[in-house]
């Protein structure tokens, strides 16, 4: 599950440790959890979420390439070592292994992440597509 909290805009280019530190702070704040809609097809799993405006979401560290589809809405996205960029849906991009982002929702957004997998069990899918992040994160990893 991604963690979210209402906070202000991102102001500088983050490194991976910056994003992980933000994830720890977000996890310690009051959080809202948004329902996830799961989609399956042959060898494909999709995870769709609707997130209100003015939220910060820190994503998980991905182990494999995956397809990201911002179906609707506008976000500001920052990845380690990259300047934050504003994206408005519909927009599709590929995330490479090791991808981890911090996202600020400017408007309500609908976001779909698609993973190639033969798995149908959610825990098994997460074990396959998400990298453990160690003890830095509260909860000791994923």
N, C-alpha and C positions, 0 to 999 in steps of 0.2 A: 504494500500500500504506500502511496506517496503521502507525504505530510504537508499540510497546508495551514496558513495563518494569514490574517490580514496585516500587511505592513506596507511601507512606502516603496518607491521605485529603486531599482538597482542603479548604482552610480559609477562603477568602475569595472574593468576587465578582471574577472575572477580566475584564480587557479583552482585545481581540483581540491586542494585543502581548504580554500575559501568556501567552496560549495559544500564540502562535507561539514565544515564548522557551522555554516548557515543551517544545514539540515539538523544538526544537534540543537541549535537554538530554536528552530521551528518546532522540533519534536517536544521541547520543554514548554512551549507556549500552548495556550488553549487552541485546540484543533477542531476543525470540522472535517468529517469524512463524507465524501461524495460517493453515491452509488456507482458501481461499475457494471456495465453491460458486457457480457462475454459473448463472443461470436466464434463459431468453429466451422471450418470447411475442410476439404481434403488437404491434410498436411499444413494447415494454416490455423492460427489462433489470433483473434483480435480482441483487444481490450479497449472499450470506449468509456469515456467519462465526460460529464458536464460539470464545469467549475464556474462559479460566479465571478463577476468582475472584482478587481482589486484584491486578488489573492496571490500569495507566493507559494509555488509548488517546487519542491526539490525532488527530482526524479532519481530513480535507482541507477546503479552502474550496470550497463548492459554488457553481456558477454558475447553477443552475436549481433550481426547486422540485423536491423529491423526497419520496417517501413512506418513512418509517422505521417498521419493525415490530420491536419488541422481542418476539420470539417466546416467550422464556423467560428467567427470571433476574431479578436486581435490579442496577441500576446507580445511581450518583450522576452526574448530568450537569450541567455548567456551560457556558453560552454567554456570549459577551462581554456584559458589563453586566447579567447576570442572576444571581440567587442560585442556587446549586446546588440541584437537586431530586432526590429519590429516585424512581425509576420501577421498577415491577415488571411484568414481562410476564405475560400478553399485553397489549401497549400499542401503539397506533398514533398517529403524529403526522406532520404535514407540516413539512418544513424549507424555509425560504425561501431565495432566492438570498443569498449572503454568509454563510450559516450555517457556523459552525466550532465544534466542541465539544471539551471535554476530558471524558473519561468514566472513572470508576473503577468497575470491576466488583466488586460486593459478593459475588456468587455467580457461578458459571459462567453465561454468557449465550449466547443464540443471537439474532443481530441480522441483519435483512434490510433493505437499502436498495433501493428500487425507483425507477428512472429511466425517464422517457418518452424513447425514442430509436428511430430506425429503424436505427441502427448495430448491427452484430454483431461488429465487430472491437474487442477490448478497448482497444487504444491509441486508436482513434478515439472510443470511448465516453468514455474519460477526458478526452480533449482537448475533447469537447463539454460535459461536465458538471462539470469541475473547473476552478477559477480558478488560474492561476499565482500563486505567492506571492512571487516575486522572490528576491533574493539573501540575504534574511534566513535562509532555511532552508538547511541543508547540502544540497548537490546543486543549488542554484541555482533551485529552483522546485518543480514537482510532484514 
